[in-house]
Amino acid sequence: MMEAGAVPEAKMTDEFECEEILEWSRHYDNQLWFVTSLLTGANAVLMTIPSNSLRVGLLGMALAVVTVFFATSFRSLRRGLYCRLKNRHCSLIYLVKGDKRLPQWPVYVFFFALVVGYWFWLLWANCPDHRCISASALVFSLLLLLVLHSLGRSRSGSSSAKN
């Protein structure tokens, strides 16, 4: 017999798991913004180096793409956590659900596409002997950003989220 006011064990387990999922979601949010800050800062520091170096420009483009890659992977992890919370019918799911009125993802990717474009512009202006390489790097980087953008927008949960 259960005492008055006692909580069934299954409900306690679900609440504990919801809290744990929320902690992981917060962890991935922190990691996302830490990585974004670190790599954006590194890119800004690279921009202070004289811009007549092909290697520096290509590294700047690569850093912009890598930043979006990490953000995409963290979004994927959080999406899996969201699916688990949704399956548990957790009342705190609103804490990890994004606001559709303020879509950050397209703006985030567009910002880094602008960074790639800036590096291209610097390389085009300061490395005329390597314009073919600069243009190829621009096209390759923008294609990667487009792929990452679509992966980051994907609404389907990962296979691990369906467990």
N, C-alpha and C positions, 0 to 999 in steps of 0.2 A: 504494500500500500504506500501511496505517495503522500508525504506530509503536505499540509496546506501551504501554498506559496512556493513549493519546490518546483524547480524547472526540470523538465525532462532532459535526460542526458543527450539525446539526439539534438535537441534545440541548442544546448550549451555547446556542443561540438560544432554545429553550423555557425553559431555566433563567433566562436573562437576562430574558425576557418575564415569567416568574413573579415574579421579584424586582421588576421594574418595576411590575407590577400590585399587588404587596403595598405598594410605596411609595405608589402612588396611593390605595390603601385607607387607609393610615395618614394620608395627607394629608386625605382626606375625613372621617375620624374626628376629626382635630384641628380641622378647620373646623366640624364639627357641634358639638363641645363649646365652641369659641370663640364661635360665634354664640349657642348656648344660654346661655352665661355672660353674654355682653354684653347680650342682650335680656332675660334674667331680671333682671339687675342694673338695667337701665333701668326695668323694670316695678316693681321694688322701690323705686326712687327716686321713681317716680310715686306710689307708695302713701304716701309721706311728705308729699305735698302735701295740703292740706286737701281732703277728699273731697266738697265741695259743688259741684264743677264737672263738668258733663255732658261737656265736651270731654276732660277728664283721664280720666274713667272710660271713655269710648269708646276713647280712645287706649290705655288699659291693656288693654282687651279685644282690640283690634286687635293689640297687641304679642304677646299670648299666642298668637293664631291665627298670626301671622307666624312666630313661633318654631317652631311645629309644622310650618308650611309648609316652612321651610328644612330642618328635620330630615327631613321626608318626602323632599325632593329629594335630600339626601345619602344617605339609605337607598337610594333608587332607583339612584343612581350606584354605590354599593357593591354592590348586588345584581347590577348588570351586570358589575362586576369579579369577583364571586364566580362568576358563570356562565362567564366567560372562564377563570378558574382551573380550574373543574370540567371544562371542555372540554379543557384542556391536561393534565389528570390530574396536576396539581401536588401534590407530597407535602406542601406547606405550606398546603394549603387550610384546614386546621383553624384557622389564624390569623385568617381572616375569617369563618368560620362562627359564627353565634350559638349560644348555649347555650339549648336549648328549655326547660330546667328553670327558667331565670330570665328569663322574658319581660319585657324592659325596655319594649318599645314600648307596651303597654296602660297601664303605670304612667306612662310619660312623658306620654302624651296625657291621661290622667286628671288628672295634676298640673296641666296647663295648663287643663283644664276646671274644676278647682277655682279657679284664678286668675281665670278668666272669671266663675265664680259669685261669687267674693268681690267683684269689681268691680260685678257686678249688685246684690249686697246693699248695697254702699256707695251706689250710685246710687239704689236703691229707698228707702233710709232718708234720704238727704240731698237728693234732688232729686224731691220728690213731684210737682212740676208736669210732670216728664218721664218718668213711669213707663211710658207707652206706648212711648217711644223706648228706654228701658232694657230693657223686656221684649222688644222687637223685636230689639235688639242681642244680647241673651242667646240667643234662639232662633237667630238667624243665625249667631252665633259657634259655638254648639254643633253646628249642622248642618255648618258648615265643618270643625270638629274631627272630626266623625264621618266625613266624606268623606276627610279627610286620614288618619285612622286606618285606614280600609279600604285606601286607596292604599299606605300604609306597610306594611301586612300582606301585600300582594299578593305571591304567590310567583313569579309569572311574571317572567322577565327582560325587559328592554327590547329593542327590535329591534336596537340597537347591540351588545347583549351576545351576540346570536346569530351575529355575524360571526366 
